[in-house]
Amino acid sequence: MCGIVAGIAQRNVIPILLEGLKRLEYRGYDSAGLAVLHENKIMRQRAVGKVNGLEMLLKENPTSGNIGIAHTRWATHGKPSKENAHPHVSCNTVAVVHNGIIENHEQLRAAQRQNHYEFTSETDTEVIVHEIFHALKTSENLLAAVKKTVPKLEGAYALAIMSSDEPDMLVACRKGSPLVIGVGIGEYFVASDVAALLPVTQRFIFLEEGDVAAIKIDSLIIFDTQNNVVERATRESQLTADAVEKGEYRHFMIKEIYEQPFAVSQTLEGRFINQRVQDSAFGFDAARIFDGIKSIQILACGTSYHAGLVARYWFEELARVPCNIEVASEFRYRNPVLAADTLVVTISQSGETADTLAALKEAKRLGAKHTLAICNVPESSLVRESDLVLLTRAGPEIGVASTKAFTTQLVSLMLLVLAIGRRFELNETLEQHITEELFKLPRQMEDVLQLDKEIEILAERFAEKHHALFLGRGAHYPIAMEGALKLKEISYIHAEAYPAGELKHGPLALIDSDMPVITVAPNNSLLEKLKSNMQEVSARGGQLIVFMDETLSPTPDENVQIIKIPQVDNHISPMLYTLPLQLLSYHVAVLKGTDVDQPRNLAKSVTVE
């Protein structure tokens, strides 16, 4: 889970590499490094911490080069240290940056030690660079050496490689981890994400699984897994460099919270005709596939898993379609049973989540005939592996704690419920009603965002707290789970969510005046049950914070603080009630002084198992 940037040009690439690393810092940030070829020598600088530490080091020890590789790291093997930071170099000749995990690194390391290679790091990556150097001894060039090496690597990798023996060549390859080539005028760049290269180009080639690319200033040759020369399409990105900048906002997270009304409107745009969601929005042949399915299996991780949990309530309540939801990392190891008429739905912001991709492949191995991806990245691996796709159109999401990706996933899942539900028990009147409510949602979100200052004041009650409970019922239990996840991710407060009915089965023992209890209370059929649970908390001196429908008039209680939420349709309310929980977690984190956009130990795109 790291960020790679590399380039070959007729100008000094160091400023481009540094800017690219800054734009990828959300992918990893415990150390950073780069290497360039200067007068046919590898010049390497590495620093522990964020990219600005590397930048300062380069100011103190300036160098230049027209070919270089760079990396920002999120540790998988070895603690954050200068020695473990990338790039890794073998015999002052070959340099490598790597995203992924090499699962057979111990076996390779043992064999390389017998060949007298010395190791200076604890990483799995160092075996790659030694293996390439060793292959170079019996190969005609760097490209041939890389081609000999990659079949020996078990696991996942995206690599950018250069050699002092070939100062005009950059080699890039990928298996299981994303890698994109940016096409400039008389120059090429490589990165983990298009966001890194937007300042220099908007033309991109997405490498496919197993591709190896030989890159020179004036040429690009791509080889597939069969060593055939192939053409990969060049695509024009609609993103701009400004789209991945904070602008007037203090953090990316708050910017992305405020972008949700627009993001949701983009999710809805162009997917309806006569107020009816179109099957074609999900891809070619969607209508035929939907006609034949009898159940849903959702696979996802983290925040996306919470979106899937909400969708299960919708599928079963609105459409009466059986729906299972499972954490992707568990699904692939428990030998599950899949009926042939099941639609497998995977959810991922990046489309590169390793566990979700592996679960999708396992589902196919088990005989799944139909797959659908809900994703934010058009050229991602998950999209390419799936039969049908619904893009969320959330736009770039840089903050590690997902916000607009989550709400657009919820909207996308509701579109899927409408499309499939009409084939089951979702009647036309209810479908029309939900559609009308979806189109009201962006405005309702704007109304909720007006509560920002009130929630900022509320956050002061959390500044010295170490634990919190979140309660919800029905489809709002997953929203409570998401609220707890956001709080723990960025404020480091231990937070847990429970179905409110479970409170008396154990968690009630935790309730005291130091345990804030956050409750999601829309005006629905479960409200009276939820009120009983709230009274259980209040009677024990617990401090309740309740996000409640504005039409309700609760009995005054000194232990209860109410935040009124604009009235919203019950089926749409999970999408709306998540916003105040996002705002709460954000303001608590700001008060505690944590790194909101890049919380410790976490990375945005989890591309390793």
Salt bridges, closest charged atoms under 4 A:
GLU19 OE2 - ARG23 NE 2.82
ASP30 OD1 - ARG73 NH1 3.69
GLU39 OE2 - HIS38 NE2 3.99
GLU55 OE2 - LYS22 NZ 3.01
ASP124 OD1 - HIS77 ND1 3.47
GLU126 OE2 - HIS130 NE2 3.45
GLU131 OE2 - LYS152 NZ 3.24
ASP168 OD2 - LYS216 NZ 3.69
GLU187 OE2 - ARG11 NH2 2.70
GLU208 OE1 - ARG232 NH1 3.56
GLU209 OE1 - ARG174 NH2 2.97
ASP211 OD2 - ARG232 NE 2.90
GLU245 OE2 - ARG23 NH2 2.95
GLU259 OE2 - LYS255 NZ 2.66
GLU259 OE1 - LYS404 NZ 2.64
ASP279 OD1 - ARG422 NH1 3.34
ASP279 OD2 - ARG423 NH2 2.63
ASP285 OD2 - ARG288 NH2 2.68
ASP291 OD1 - ARG423 NE 2.63
GLU326 OE2 - ARG334 NE 2.49
GLU362 OE2 - ARG365 NH2 2.74
GLU379 OE2 - ARG235 NE 2.69
GLU385 OE1 - LYS364 NZ 3.47
GLU397 OE1 - LYS604 NZ 2.52
GLU431 OE1 - ARG276 NH1 3.27
GLU431 OE2 - ARG422 NH2 2.86
GLU437 OE2 - LYS440 NZ 3.09
ASP447 OD1 - ARG443 NE 3.59
ASP452 OD1 - HIS587 NE2 2.42
GLU456 OE1 - LYS453 NZ 3.59
GLU482 OE1 - HIS306 ND1 2.80
GLU482 OE2 - LYS486 NZ 2.66
GLU489 OE1 - LYS486 NZ 3.11
GLU496 OE2 - LYS488 NZ 3.89
GLU496 OE2 - HIS494 NE2 2.93
ASP514 OD1 - LYS465 NZ 3.76
GLU528 OE2 - LYS531 NZ 3.54
ASP569 OD1 - HIS433 NE2 2.65
ASP595 OD2 - LYS50 NZ 2.12
GLU609 OE1 - ARG332 NH1 3.23
